[in-house]
Amino acid sequence: MKQEKRVAESLERIREVIVNQQAALVEQAQDPRYKAMNGYDHEGSNSYHDDAKGGGGFAGSDPKKRRGVCT
């Protein structure tokens, strides 16, 4: 029981931090001085976009070779 209470309190603290962080990000996004200070435009174009073709993590497009399987 005691451990359950500690876990619940820890999760509540984590939740508080996340809510506060989200509120701060919204506030920063609305502040016109924020973009001028650091030169970062969150709404601007992104050179890192998802590729519609494949989602593999390896460079090659060859199918995986399996041992002991004849095709």
mmCIF file as Biopython writes it, N, C-alpha, C and O atoms, coordinates in Angstrom:
data_model
#
loop_
_atom_site.group_PDB
_atom_site.id
_atom_site.type_symbol
_atom_site.label_atom_id
_atom_site.label_alt_id
_atom_site.label_comp_id
_atom_site.label_asym_id
_atom_site.label_entity_id
_atom_site.label_seq_id
_atom_site.pdbx_PDB_ins_code
_atom_site.Cartn_x
_atom_site.Cartn_y
_atom_site.Cartn_z
_atom_site.occupancy
_atom_site.B_iso_or_equiv
_atom_site.auth_seq_id
_atom_site.auth_asym_id
_atom_site.pdbx_PDB_model_num
ATOM 1   N N  . MET A ? 1  ? 0.818  -1.193  0.000   1.0 0.0 1  A 1 
ATOM 2   C CA . MET A ? 1  ? 0.000  0.000   0.000   1.0 0.0 1  A 1 
ATOM 3   C C  . MET A ? 1  ? 0.862  1.257   0.000   1.0 0.0 1  A 1 
ATOM 4   O O  . MET A ? 1  ? 0.579  2.218   -0.716  1.0 0.0 1  A 1 
ATOM 5   N N  . LYS A ? 2  ? 1.904  1.239   0.803   1.0 0.0 2  A 1 
ATOM 6   C CA . LYS A ? 2  ? 2.760  2.405   0.921   1.0 0.0 2  A 1 
ATOM 7   C C  . LYS A ? 2  ? 3.448  2.706   -0.412  1.0 0.0 2  A 1 
ATOM 8   O O  . LYS A ? 2  ? 3.565  3.863   -0.814  1.0 0.0 2  A 1 
ATOM 9   N N  . GLN A ? 3  ? 3.898  1.653   -1.085  1.0 0.0 3  A 1 
ATOM 10  C CA . GLN A ? 3  ? 4.571  1.843   -2.363  1.0 0.0 3  A 1 
ATOM 11  C C  . GLN A ? 3  ? 3.590  2.373   -3.421  1.0 0.0 3  A 1 
ATOM 12  O O  . GLN A ? 3  ? 3.963  3.208   -4.245  1.0 0.0 3  A 1 
ATOM 13  N N  . GLU A ? 4  ? 2.370  1.902   -3.400  1.0 0.0 4  A 1 
ATOM 14  C CA . GLU A ? 4  ? 1.358  2.386   -4.347  1.0 0.0 4  A 1 
ATOM 15  C C  . GLU A ? 4  ? 1.135  3.878   -4.181  1.0 0.0 4  A 1 
ATOM 16  O O  . GLU A ? 4  ? 0.983  4.606   -5.162  1.0 0.0 4  A 1 
ATOM 17  N N  . LYS A ? 5  ? 1.115  4.330   -2.931  1.0 0.0 5  A 1 
ATOM 18  C CA . LYS A ? 5  ? 0.918  5.753   -2.663  1.0 0.0 5  A 1 
ATOM 19  C C  . LYS A ? 5  ? 2.100  6.564   -3.187  1.0 0.0 5  A 1 
ATOM 20  O O  . LYS A ? 5  ? 1.910  7.633   -3.767  1.0 0.0 5  A 1 
ATOM 21  N N  . ARG A ? 6  ? 3.328  6.059   -2.986  1.0 0.0 6  A 1 
ATOM 22  C CA . ARG A ? 6  ? 4.513  6.762   -3.483  1.0 0.0 6  A 1 
ATOM 23  C C  . ARG A ? 6  ? 4.525  6.829   -5.003  1.0 0.0 6  A 1 
ATOM 24  O O  . ARG A ? 6  ? 4.891  7.853   -5.579  1.0 0.0 6  A 1 
ATOM 25  N N  . VAL A ? 7  ? 4.125  5.738   -5.653  1.0 0.0 7  A 1 
ATOM 26  C CA . VAL A ? 7  ? 4.076  5.715   -7.114  1.0 0.0 7  A 1 
ATOM 27  C C  . VAL A ? 7  ? 3.045  6.722   -7.616  1.0 0.0 7  A 1 
ATOM 28  O O  . VAL A ? 7  ? 3.300  7.460   -8.567  1.0 0.0 7  A 1 
ATOM 29  N N  . ALA A ? 8  ? 1.880  6.748   -6.970  1.0 0.0 8  A 1 
ATOM 30  C CA . ALA A ? 8  ? 0.834  7.693   -7.370  1.0 0.0 8  A 1 
ATOM 31  C C  . ALA A ? 8  ? 1.298  9.139   -7.195  1.0 0.0 8  A 1 
ATOM 32  O O  . ALA A ? 8  ? 1.031  9.982   -8.051  1.0 0.0 8  A 1 
ATOM 33  N N  . GLU A ? 9  ? 1.991  9.428   -6.090  1.0 0.0 9  A 1 
ATOM 34  C CA . GLU A ? 9  ? 2.506  10.782  -5.859  1.0 0.0 9  A 1 
ATOM 35  C C  . GLU A ? 9  ? 3.565  11.142  -6.894  1.0 0.0 9  A 1 
ATOM 36  O O  . GLU A ? 9  ? 3.600  12.276  -7.372  1.0 0.0 9  A 1 
ATOM 37  N N  . SER A ? 10 ? 4.422  10.197  -7.243  1.0 0.0 10 A 1 
ATOM 38  C CA . SER A ? 10 ? 5.451  10.444  -8.256  1.0 0.0 10 A 1 
ATOM 39  C C  . SER A ? 10 ? 4.823  10.726  -9.611  1.0 0.0 10 A 1 
ATOM 40  O O  . SER A ? 10 ? 5.248  11.640  -10.318 1.0 0.0 10 A 1 
ATOM 41  N N  . LEU A ? 11 ? 3.820  9.950   -9.971  1.0 0.0 11 A 1 
ATOM 42  C CA . LEU A ? 11 ? 3.132  10.176  -11.243 1.0 0.0 11 A 1 
ATOM 43  C C  . LEU A ? 11 ? 2.435  11.529  -11.267 1.0 0.0 11 A 1 
ATOM 44  O O  . LEU A ? 11 ? 2.393  12.189  -12.306 1.0 0.0 11 A 1 
ATOM 45  N N  . GLU A ? 12 ? 1.894  11.942  -10.139 1.0 0.0 12 A 1 
ATOM 46  C CA . GLU A ? 12 ? 1.246  13.245  -10.066 1.0 0.0 12 A 1 
ATOM 47  C C  . GLU A ? 12 ? 2.270  14.370  -10.244 1.0 0.0 12 A 1 
ATOM 48  O O  . GLU A ? 12 ? 1.988  15.365  -10.911 1.0 0.0 12 A 1 
ATOM 49  N N  . ARG A ? 13 ? 3.455  14.213  -9.652  1.0 0.0 13 A 1 
ATOM 50  C CA . ARG A ? 13 ? 4.507  15.225  -9.833  1.0 0.0 13 A 1 
ATOM 51  C C  . ARG A ? 13 ? 4.959  15.284  -11.288 1.0 0.0 13 A 1 
ATOM 52  O O  . ARG A ? 13 ? 5.190  16.368  -11.823 1.0 0.0 13 A 1 
ATOM 53  N N  . ILE A ? 14 ? 5.084  14.136  -11.923 1.0 0.0 14 A 1 
ATOM 54  C CA . ILE A ? 14 ? 5.470  14.092  -13.340 1.0 0.0 14 A 1 
ATOM 55  C C  . ILE A ? 14 ? 4.405  14.791  -14.182 1.0 0.0 14 A 1 
ATOM 56  O O  . ILE A ? 14 ? 4.721  15.553  -15.097 1.0 0.0 14 A 1 
ATOM 57  N N  . ARG A ? 15 ? 3.153  14.524  -13.863 1.0 0.0 15 A 1 
ATOM 58  C CA . ARG A ? 15 ? 2.048  15.162  -14.590 1.0 0.0 15 A 1 
ATOM 59  C C  . ARG A ? 15 ? 2.109  16.676  -14.441 1.0 0.0 15 A 1 
ATOM 60  O O  . ARG A ? 15 ? 1.917  17.404  -15.415 1.0 0.0 15 A 1 
ATOM 61  N N  . GLU A ? 16 ? 2.375  17.153  -13.234 1.0 0.0 16 A 1 
ATOM 62  C CA . GLU A ? 16 ? 2.481  18.596  -12.982 1.0 0.0 16 A 1 
ATOM 63  C C  . GLU A ? 16 ? 3.577  19.223  -13.816 1.0 0.0 16 A 1 
ATOM 64  O O  . GLU A ? 16 ? 3.389  20.293  -14.395 1.0 0.0 16 A 1 
ATOM 65  N N  . VAL A ? 17 ? 4.730  18.559  -13.881 1.0 0.0 17 A 1 
ATOM 66  C CA . VAL A ? 17 ? 5.854  19.081  -14.651 1.0 0.0 17 A 1 
ATOM 67  C C  . VAL A ? 17 ? 5.481  19.188  -16.132 1.0 0.0 17 A 1 
ATOM 68  O O  . VAL A ? 17 ? 5.788  20.184  -16.786 1.0 0.0 17 A 1 
ATOM 69  N N  . ILE A ? 18 ? 4.828  18.167  -16.644 1.0 0.0 18 A 1 
ATOM 70  C CA . ILE A ? 18 ? 4.453  18.163  -18.058 1.0 0.0 18 A 1 
ATOM 71  C C  . ILE A ? 18 ? 3.450  19.275  -18.355 1.0 0.0 18 A 1 
ATOM 72  O O  . ILE A ? 18 ? 3.585  19.982  -19.354 1.0 0.0 18 A 1 
ATOM 73  N N  . VAL A ? 19 ? 2.452  19.432  -17.496 1.0 0.0 19 A 1 
ATOM 74  C CA . VAL A ? 19 ? 1.449  20.475  -17.706 1.0 0.0 19 A 1 
ATOM 75  C C  . VAL A ? 19 ? 2.107  21.853  -17.659 1.0 0.0 19 A 1 
ATOM 76  O O  . VAL A ? 19 ? 1.801  22.716  -18.481 1.0 0.0 19 A 1 
ATOM 77  N N  . ASN A ? 20 ? 3.000  22.057  -16.706 1.0 0.0 20 A 1 
ATOM 78  C CA . ASN A ? 20 ? 3.696  23.346  -16.605 1.0 0.0 20 A 1 
ATOM 79  C C  . ASN A ? 20 ? 4.565  23.599  -17.822 1.0 0.0 20 A 1 
ATOM 80  O O  . ASN A ? 20 ? 4.627  24.725  -18.316 1.0 0.0 20 A 1 
ATOM 81  N N  . GLN A ? 21 ? 5.233  22.571  -18.307 1.0 0.0 21 A 1 
ATOM 82  C CA . GLN A ? 21 ? 6.089  22.724  -19.481 1.0 0.0 21 A 1 
ATOM 83  C C  . GLN A ? 21 ? 5.252  23.065  -20.715 1.0 0.0 21 A 1 
ATOM 84  O O  . GLN A ? 21 ? 5.636  23.926  -21.507 1.0 0.0 21 A 1 
ATOM 85  N N  . GLN A ? 22 ? 4.128  22.403  -20.879 1.0 0.0 22 A 1 
ATOM 86  C CA . GLN A ? 22 ? 3.257  22.694  -22.018 1.0 0.0 22 A 1 
ATOM 87  C C  . GLN A ? 22 ? 2.741  24.129  -21.951 1.0 0.0 22 A 1 
ATOM 88  O O  . GLN A ? 22 ? 2.671  24.815  -22.970 1.0 0.0 22 A 1 
ATOM 89  N N  . ALA A ? 23 ? 2.387  24.572  -20.771 1.0 0.0 23 A 1 
ATOM 90  C CA . ALA A ? 23 ? 1.899  25.945  -20.610 1.0 0.0 23 A 1 
ATOM 91  C C  . ALA A ? 23 ? 3.001  26.947  -20.950 1.0 0.0 23 A 1 
ATOM 92  O O  . ALA A ? 23 ? 2.739  27.976  -21.573 1.0 0.0 23 A 1 
ATOM 93  N N  . ALA A ? 24 ? 4.222  26.648  -20.543 1.0 0.0 24 A 1 
ATOM 94  C CA . ALA A ? 24 ? 5.338  27.544  -20.843 1.0 0.0 24 A 1 
ATOM 95  C C  . ALA A ? 24 ? 5.616  27.584  -22.349 1.0 0.0 24 A 1 
ATOM 96  O O  . ALA A ? 24 ? 5.929  28.645  -22.890 1.0 0.0 24 A 1 
ATOM 97  N N  . LEU A ? 25 ? 5.507  26.453  -23.019 1.0 0.0 25 A 1 
ATOM 98  C CA . LEU A ? 25 ? 5.723  26.425  -24.462 1.0 0.0 25 A 1 
ATOM 99  C C  . LEU A ? 25 ? 4.657  27.226  -25.196 1.0 0.0 25 A 1 
ATOM 100 O O  . LEU A ? 25 ? 4.965  27.936  -26.153 1.0 0.0 25 A 1 
ATOM 101 N N  . VAL A ? 26 ? 3.413  27.119  -24.760 1.0 0.0 26 A 1 
ATOM 102 C CA . VAL A ? 26 ? 2.337  27.889  -25.383 1.0 0.0 26 A 1 
ATOM 103 C C  . VAL A ? 26 ? 2.588  29.380  -25.170 1.0 0.0 26 A 1 
ATOM 104 O O  . VAL A ? 26 ? 2.406  30.187  -26.081 1.0 0.0 26 A 1 
ATOM 105 N N  . GLU A ? 27 ? 3.003  29.728  -23.972 1.0 0.0 27 A 1 
ATOM 106 C CA . GLU A ? 27 ? 3.271  31.131  -23.665 1.0 0.0 27 A 1 
ATOM 107 C C  . GLU A ? 27 ? 4.429  31.666  -24.514 1.0 0.0 27 A 1 
ATOM 108 O O  . GLU A ? 27 ? 4.362  32.787  -25.017 1.0 0.0 27 A 1 
ATOM 109 N N  . GLN A ? 28 ? 5.478  30.876  -24.671 1.0 0.0 28 A 1 
ATOM 110 C CA . GLN A ? 28 ? 6.613  31.292  -25.491 1.0 0.0 28 A 1 
ATOM 111 C C  . GLN A ? 28 ? 6.214  31.452  -26.948 1.0 0.0 28 A 1 
ATOM 112 O O  . GLN A ? 28 ? 6.654  32.389  -27.614 1.0 0.0 28 A 1 
ATOM 113 N N  . ALA A ? 29 ? 5.393  30.554  -27.441 1.0 0.0 29 A 1 
ATOM 114 C CA . ALA A ? 29 ? 4.983  30.612  -28.839 1.0 0.0 29 A 1 
ATOM 115 C C  . ALA A ? 29 ? 4.166  31.874  -29.120 1.0 0.0 29 A 1 
ATOM 116 O O  . ALA A ? 29 ? 4.190  32.388  -30.238 1.0 0.0 29 A 1 
ATOM 117 N N  . GLN A ? 30 ? 3.454  32.368  -28.129 1.0 0.0 30 A 1 
ATOM 118 C CA . GLN A ? 30 ? 2.639  33.561  -28.312 1.0 0.0 30 A 1 
ATOM 119 C C  . GLN A ? 30 ? 3.431  34.844  -28.120 1.0 0.0 30 A 1 
ATOM 120 O O  . GLN A ? 30 ? 2.956  35.921  -28.481 1.0 0.0 30 A 1 
ATOM 121 N N  . ASP A ? 31 ? 4.619  34.747  -27.562 1.0 0.0 31 A 1 
ATOM 122 C CA . ASP A ? 31 ? 5.436  35.926  -27.294 1.0 0.0 31 A 1 
ATOM 123 C C  . ASP A ? 31 ? 6.212  36.304  -28.558 1.0 0.0 31 A 1 
ATOM 124 O O  . ASP A ? 31 ? 7.043  35.520  -29.017 1.0 0.0 31 A 1 
ATOM 125 N N  . PRO A ? 32 ? 5.964  37.482  -29.128 1.0 0.0 32 A 1 
ATOM 126 C CA . PRO A ? 32 ? 6.674  37.858  -30.366 1.0 0.0 32 A 1 
ATOM 127 C C  . PRO A ? 32 ? 8.171  38.071  -30.150 1.0 0.0 32 A 1 
ATOM 128 O O  . PRO A ? 32 ? 8.948  37.983  -31.100 1.0 0.0 32 A 1 
ATOM 129 N N  . ARG A ? 33 ? 8.582  38.346  -28.921 1.0 0.0 33 A 1 
ATOM 130 C CA . ARG A ? 33 ? 10.015 38.533  -28.649 1.0 0.0 33 A 1 
ATOM 131 C C  . ARG A ? 33 ? 10.775 37.215  -28.692 1.0 0.0 33 A 1 
ATOM 132 O O  . ARG A ? 33 ? 11.982 37.210  -28.937 1.0 0.0 33 A 1 
ATOM 133 N N  . TYR A ? 34 ? 10.106 36.120  -28.464 1.0 0.0 34 A 1 
ATOM 134 C CA . TYR A ? 34 ? 10.770 34.816  -28.380 1.0 0.0 34 A 1 
ATOM 135 C C  . TYR A ? 34 ? 11.453 34.442  -29.691 1.0 0.0 34 A 1 
ATOM 136 O O  . TYR A ? 34 ? 12.608 34.015  -29.686 1.0 0.0 34 A 1 
ATOM 137 N N  . LYS A ? 35 ? 10.760 34.595  -30.803 1.0 0.0 35 A 1 
ATOM 138 C CA . LYS A ? 35 ? 11.347 34.257  -32.095 1.0 0.0 35 A 1 
ATOM 139 C C  . LYS A ? 35 ? 12.508 35.182  -32.431 1.0 0.0 35 A 1 
ATOM 140 O O  . LYS A ? 35 ? 13.501 34.751  -33.017 1.0 0.0 35 A 1 
ATOM 141 N N  . ALA A ? 36 ? 12.386 36.446  -32.063 1.0 0.0 36 A 1 
ATOM 142 C CA . ALA A ? 36 ? 13.453 37.395  -32.359 1.0 0.0 36 A 1 
ATOM 143 C C  . ALA A ? 36 ? 14.695 37.119  -31.525 1.0 0.0 36 A 1 
ATOM 144 O O  . ALA A ? 36 ? 15.812 37.373  -31.976 1.0 0.0 36 A 1 
ATOM 145 N N  . MET A ? 37 ? 14.513 36.606  -30.321 1.0 0.0 37 A 1 
ATOM 146 C CA . MET A ? 37 ? 15.655 36.370  -29.438 1.0 0.0 37 A 1 
ATOM 147 C C  . MET A ? 37 ? 16.537 35.226  -29.922 1.0 0.0 37 A 1 
ATOM 148 O O  . MET A ? 37 ? 17.759 35.359  -29.972 1.0 0.0 37 A 1 
ATOM 149 N N  . ASN A ? 38 ? 15.929 34.120  -30.272 1.0 0.0 38 A 1 
ATOM 150 C CA . ASN A ? 38 ? 16.752 32.972  -30.624 1.0 0.0 38 A 1 
ATOM 151 C C  . ASN A ? 38 ? 16.738 32.644  -32.109 1.0 0.0 38 A 1 
ATOM 152 O O  . ASN A ? 38 ? 17.452 31.736  -32.535 1.0 0.0 38 A 1 
ATOM 153 N N  . GLY A ? 39 ? 15.961 33.340  -32.899 1.0 0.0 39 A 1 
ATOM 154 C CA . GLY A ? 39 ? 15.943 33.130  -34.332 1.0 0.0 39 A 1 
ATOM 155 C C  . GLY A ? 39 ? 15.301 31.836  -34.775 1.0 0.0 39 A 1 
ATOM 156 O O  . GLY A ? 39 ? 15.424 31.462  -35.942 1.0 0.0 39 A 1 
ATOM 157 N N  . TYR A ? 40 ? 14.632 31.154  -33.899 1.0 0.0 40 A 1 
ATOM 158 C CA . TYR A ? 40 ? 14.022 29.869  -34.225 1.0 0.0 40 A 1 
ATOM 159 C C  . TYR A ? 40 ? 12.562 30.073  -34.579 1.0 0.0 40 A 1 
ATOM 160 O O  . TYR A ? 40 ? 11.810 30.683  -33.819 1.0 0.0 40 A 1 
ATOM 161 N N  . ASP A ? 41 ? 12.165 29.565  -35.729 1.0 0.0 41 A 1 
ATOM 162 C CA . ASP A ? 41 ? 10.779 29.653  -36.155 1.0 0.0 41 A 1 
ATOM 163 C C  . ASP A ? 41 ? 10.190 28.255  -36.161 1.0 0.0 41 A 1 
ATOM 164 O O  . ASP A ? 41 ? 10.444 27.473  -37.077 1.0 0.0 41 A 1 
ATOM 165 N N  . HIS A ? 42 ? 9.402  27.938  -35.141 1.0 0.0 42 A 1 
ATOM 166 C CA . HIS A ? 42 ? 8.829  26.605  -35.015 1.0 0.0 42 A 1 
ATOM 167 C C  . HIS A ? 42 ? 7.853  26.307  -36.142 1.0 0.0 42 A 1 
ATOM 168 O O  . HIS A ? 42 ? 7.694  25.149  -36.527 1.0 0.0 42 A 1 
ATOM 169 N N  . GLU A ? 43 ? 7.205  27.319  -36.672 1.0 0.0 43 A 1 
ATOM 170 C CA . GLU A ? 43 ? 6.205  27.131  -37.721 1.0 0.0 43 A 1 
ATOM 171 C C  . GLU A ? 43 ? 6.847  27.070  -39.109 1.0 0.0 43 A 1 
ATOM 172 O O  . GLU A ? 43 ? 6.171  26.722  -40.078 1.0 0.0 43 A 1 
ATOM 173 N N  . GLY A ? 44 ? 8.104  27.391  -39.224 1.0 0.0 44 A 1 
ATOM 174 C CA . GLY A ? 44 ? 8.764  27.446  -40.525 1.0 0.0 44 A 1 
ATOM 175 C C  . GLY A ? 44 ? 8.955  26.080  -41.155 1.0 0.0 44 A 1 
ATOM 176 O O  . GLY A ? 44 ? 8.558  25.052  -40.606 1.0 0.0 44 A 1 
ATOM 177 N N  . SER A ? 45 ? 9.581  26.104  -42.339 1.0 0.0 45 A 1 
ATOM 178 C CA . SER A ? 45 ? 9.788  24.845  -43.054 1.0 0.0 45 A 1 
ATOM 179 C C  . SER A ? 45 ? 10.772 23.967  -42.304 1.0 0.0 45 A 1 
ATOM 180 O O  . SER A ? 45 ? 11.656 24.451  -41.599 1.0 0.0 45 A 1 
ATOM 181 N N  . ASN A ? 46 ? 10.601 22.688  -42.471 1.0 0.0 46 A 1 
ATOM 182 C CA . ASN A ? 46 ? 11.417 21.718  -41.763 1.0 0.0 46 A 1 
ATOM 183 C C  . ASN A ? 46 ? 12.154 20.877  -42.785 1.0 0.0 46 A 1 
ATOM 184 O O  . ASN A ? 46 ? 11.533 20.249  -43.643 1.0 0.0 46 A 1 
ATOM 185 N N  . SER A ? 47 ? 13.471 20.860  -42.699 1.0 0.0 47 A 1 
ATOM 186 C CA . SER A ? 47 ? 14.233 20.083  -43.670 1.0 0.0 47 A 1 
ATOM 187 C C  . SER A ? 47 ? 14.203 18.593  -43.336 1.0 0.0 47 A 1 
ATOM 188 O O  . SER A ? 47 ? 14.571 17.766  -44.170 1.0 0.0 47 A 1 
ATOM 189 N N  . TYR A ? 48 ? 13.774 18.249  -42.139 1.0 0.0 48 A 1 
ATOM 190 C CA . TYR A ? 48 ? 13.647 16.851  -41.752 1.0 0.0 48 A 1 
ATOM 191 C C  . TYR A ? 48 ? 12.176 16.454  -41.815 1.0 0.0 48 A 1 
ATOM 192 O O  . TYR A ? 48 ? 11.422 16.686  -40.870 1.0 0.0 48 A 1 
ATOM 193 N N  . HIS A ? 49 ? 11.783 15.870  -42.907 1.0 0.0 49 A 1 
ATOM 194 C CA . HIS A ? 49 ? 10.385 15.459  -43.023 1.0 0.0 49 A 1 
ATOM 195 C C  . HIS A ? 49 ? 10.317 13.956  -43.238 1.0 0.0 49 A 1 
ATOM 196 O O  . HIS A ? 49 ? 11.285 13.325  -43.664 1.0 0.0 49 A 1 
ATOM 197 N N  . ASP A ? 50 ? 9.173  13.409  -42.940 1.0 0.0 50 A 1 
ATOM 198 C CA . ASP A ? 50 ? 8.988  11.967  -43.077 1.0 0.0 50 A 1 
ATOM 199 C C  . ASP A ? 50 ? 8.986  11.576  -44.538 1.0 0.0 50 A 1 
ATOM 200 O O  . ASP A ? 50 ? 8.381  12.243  -45.377 1.0 0.0 50 A 1 
ATOM 201 N N  . ASP A ? 51 ? 9.664  10.499  -44.824 1.0 0.0 51 A 1 
ATOM 202 C CA . ASP A ? 51 ? 9.701  9.988   -46.173 1.0 0.0 51 A 1 
ATOM 203 C C  . ASP A ? 51 ? 8.538  9.022   -46.347 1.0 0.0 51 A 1 
ATOM 204 O O  . ASP A ? 51 ? 8.344  8.124   -45.528 1.0 0.0 51 A 1 
ATOM 205 N N  . ALA A ? 52 ? 7.772  9.203   -47.403 1.0 0.0 52 A 1 
ATOM 206 C CA . ALA A ? 52 ? 6.585  8.385   -47.605 1.0 0.0 52 A 1 
ATOM 207 C C  . ALA A ? 52 ? 6.924  6.962   -48.050 1.0 0.0 52 A 1 
ATOM 208 O O  . ALA A ? 52 ? 6.083  6.067   -47.958 1.0 0.0 52 A 1 
ATOM 209 N N  . LYS A ? 53 ? 8.146  6.749   -48.528 1.0 0.0 53 A 1 
ATOM 210 C CA . LYS A ? 53 ? 8.507  5.446   -49.081 1.0 0.0 53 A 1 
ATOM 211 C C  . LYS A ? 53 ? 8.676  4.374   -48.020 1.0 0.0 53 A 1 
ATOM 212 O O  . LYS A ? 53 ? 7.845  3.472   -47.911 1.0 0.0 53 A 1 
ATOM 213 N N  . GLY A ? 54 ? 9.722  4.461   -47.254 1.0 0.0 54 A 1 
ATOM 214 C CA . GLY A ? 54 ? 10.011 3.371   -46.328 1.0 0.0 54 A 1 
ATOM 215 C C  . GLY A ? 54 ? 10.309 3.871   -44.940 1.0 0.0 54 A 1 
ATOM 216 O O  . GLY A ? 54 ? 10.742 5.007   -44.746 1.0 0.0 54 A 1 
ATOM 217 N N  . GLY A ? 55 ? 10.073 3.017   -43.990 1.0 0.0 55 A 1 
ATOM 218 C CA . GLY A ? 55 ? 10.318 3.412   -42.614 1.0 0.0 55 A 1 
ATOM 219 C C  . GLY A ? 55 ? 11.428 2.604   -41.982 1.0 0.0 55 A 1 
ATOM 220 O O  . GLY A ? 55 ? 11.563 2.587   -40.759 1.0 0.0 55 A 1 
ATOM 221 N N  . GLY A ? 56 ? 12.236 1.923   -42.809 1.0 0.0 56 A 1 
ATOM 222 C CA . GLY A ? 56 ? 13.295 1.093   -42.258 1.0 0.0 56 A 1 
ATOM 223 C C  . GLY A ? 56 ? 14.435 1.911   -41.714 1.0 0.0 56 A 1 
ATOM 224 O O  . GLY A ? 56 ? 14.651 3.049   -42.131 1.0 0.0 56 A 1 
ATOM 225 N N  . GLY A ? 57 ? 15.157 1.339   -40.793 1.0 0.0 57 A 1 
ATOM 226 C CA . GLY A ? 57 ? 16.276 2.046   -40.205 1.0 0.0 57 A 1 
ATOM 227 C C  . GLY A ? 57 ? 17.589 1.773   -40.908 1.0 0.0 57 A 1 
ATOM 228 O O  . GLY A ? 57 ? 18.590 2.418   -40.596 1.0 0.0 57 A 1 
ATOM 229 N N  . PHE A ? 58 ? 17.620 0.843   -41.841 1.0 0.0 58 A 1 
ATOM 230 C CA . PHE A ? 58 ? 18.857 0.496   -42.513 1.0 0.0 58 A 1 
ATOM 231 C C  . PHE A ? 58 ? 18.880 1.111   -43.901 1.0 0.0 58 A 1 
ATOM 232 O O  . PHE A ? 58 ? 17.833 1.372   -44.493 1.0 0.0 58 A 1 
ATOM 233 N N  . ALA A ? 59 ? 20.080 1.340   -44.415 1.0 0.0 59 A 1 
ATOM 234 C CA . ALA A ? 59 ? 20.224 2.052   -45.679 1.0 0.0 59 A 1 
ATOM 235 C C  . ALA A ? 59 ? 19.799 1.218   -46.880 1.0 0.0 59 A 1 
ATOM 236 O O  . ALA A ? 59 ? 19.213 1.756   -47.819 1.0 0.0 59 A 1 
ATOM 237 N N  . GLY A ? 60 ? 20.075 -0.059  -46.874 1.0 0.0 60 A 1 
ATOM 238 C CA . GLY A ? 60 ? 19.801 -0.876  -48.044 1.0 0.0 60 A 1 
ATOM 239 C C  . GLY A ? 60 ? 18.331 -1.192  -48.228 1.0 0.0 60 A 1 
ATOM 240 O O  . GLY A ? 60 ? 17.570 -1.281  -47.264 1.0 0.0 60 A 1 
ATOM 241 N N  . SER A ? 61 ? 17.944 -1.360  -49.487 1.0 0.0 61 A 1 
ATOM 242 C CA . SER A ? 61 ? 16.556 -1.705  -49.751 1.0 0.0 61 A 1 
ATOM 243 C C  . SER A ? 61 ? 16.394 -3.191  -50.026 1.0 0.0 61 A 1 
ATOM 244 O O  . SER A ? 61 ? 15.303 -3.647  -50.369 1.0 0.0 61 A 1 
ATOM 245 N N  . ASP A ? 62 ? 17.486 -3.955  -49.878 1.0 0.0 62 A 1 
ATOM 246 C CA . ASP A ? 62 ? 17.425 -5.393  -50.117 1.0 0.0 62 A 1 
ATOM 247 C C  . ASP A ? 62 ? 16.605 -6.068  -49.026 1.0 0.0 62 A 1 
ATOM 248 O O  . ASP A ? 62 ? 16.684 -5.689  -47.857 1.0 0.0 62 A 1 
ATOM 249 N N  . PRO A ? 63 ? 15.816 -7.071  -49.410 1.0 0.0 63 A 1 
ATOM 250 C CA . PRO A ? 63 ? 15.071 -7.789  -48.379 1.0 0.0 63 A 1 
ATOM 251 C C  . PRO A ? 63 ? 16.028 -8.579  -47.479 1.0 0.0 63 A 1 
ATOM 252 O O  . PRO A ? 63 ? 17.138 -8.923  -47.885 1.0 0.0 63 A 1 
ATOM 253 N N  . LYS A ? 64 ? 15.592 -8.849  -46.293 1.0 0.0 64 A 1 
ATOM 254 C CA . LYS A ? 64 ? 16.425 -9.576  -45.325 1.0 0.0 64 A 1 
ATOM 255 C C  . LYS A ? 64 ? 16.635 -10.997 -45.795 1.0 0.0 64 A 1 
ATOM 256 O O  . LYS A ? 64 ? 15.695 -11.691 -46.180 1.0 0.0 64 A 1 
ATOM 257 N N  . LYS A ? 65 ? 17.884 -11.414 -45.757 1.0 0.0 65 A 1 
ATOM 258 C CA . LYS A ? 65 ? 18.217 -12.785 -46.140 1.0 0.0 65 A 1 
ATOM 259 C C  . LYS A ? 65 ? 18.016 -13.691 -44.936 1.0 0.0 65 A 1 
ATOM 260 O O  . LYS A ? 65 ? 18.512 -13.390 -43.850 1.0 0.0 65 A 1 
ATOM 261 N N  . ARG A ? 66 ? 17.312 -14.771 -45.103 1.0 0.0 66 A 1 
ATOM 262 C CA . ARG A ? 66 ? 17.053 -15.700 -44.011 1.0 0.0 66 A 1 
ATOM 263 C C  . ARG A ? 66 ? 17.835 -16.991 -44.234 1.0 0.0 66 A 1 
ATOM 264 O O  . ARG A ? 66 ? 17.878 -17.528 -45.341 1.0 0.0 66 A 1 
ATOM 265 N N  . ARG A ? 67 ? 18.435 -17.463 -43.185 1.0 0.0 67 A 1 
ATOM 266 C CA . ARG A ? 67 ? 19.217 -18.681 -43.280 1.0 0.0 67 A 1 
ATOM 267 C C  . ARG A ? 67 ? 18.311 -19.899 -43.317 1.0 0.0 67 A 1 
ATOM 268 O O  . ARG A ? 67 ? 17.327 -19.983 -42.581 1.0 0.0 67 A 1 
ATOM 269 N N  . GLY A ? 68 ? 18.648 -20.818 -44.164 1.0 0.0 68 A 1 
ATOM 270 C CA . GLY A ? 68 ? 17.931 -22.084 -44.182 1.0 0.0 68 A 1 
ATOM 271 C C  . GLY A ? 68 ? 16.594 -22.042 -44.913 1.0 0.0 68 A 1 
ATOM 272 O O  . GLY A ? 68 ? 15.845 -23.019 -44.884 1.0 0.0 68 A 1 
ATOM 273 N N  . VAL A ? 69 ? 16.292 -20.948 -45.554 1.0 0.0 69 A 1 
ATOM 274 C CA . VAL A ? 69 ? 15.033 -20.847 -46.289 1.0 0.0 69 A 1 
ATOM 275 C C  . VAL A ? 69 ? 15.356 -20.730 -47.763 1.0 0.0 69 A 1 
ATOM 276 O O  . VAL A ? 69 ? 16.073 -19.815 -48.170 1.0 0.0 69 A 1 
ATOM 277 N N  . CYS A ? 70 ? 14.840 -21.636 -48.563 1.0 0.0 70 A 1 
ATOM 278 C CA . CYS A ? 70 ? 15.077 -21.597 -49.995 1.0 0.0 70 A 1 
ATOM 279 C C  . CYS A ? 70 ? 13.918 -20.870 -50.670 1.0 0.0 70 A 1 
ATOM 280 O O  . CYS A ? 70 ? 12.747 -21.122 -50.382 1.0 0.0 70 A 1 
ATOM 281 N N  . THR A ? 71 ? 14.272 -19.975 -51.562 1.0 0.0 71 A 1 
ATOM 282 C CA . THR A ? 71 ? 13.218 -19.264 -52.294 1.0 0.0 71 A 1 
ATOM 283 C C  . THR A ? 71 ? 13.316 -19.508 -53.762 1.0 0.0 71 A 1 
ATOM 284 O O  . THR A ? 71 ? 12.508 -18.986 -54.530 1.0 0.0 71 A 1 
#
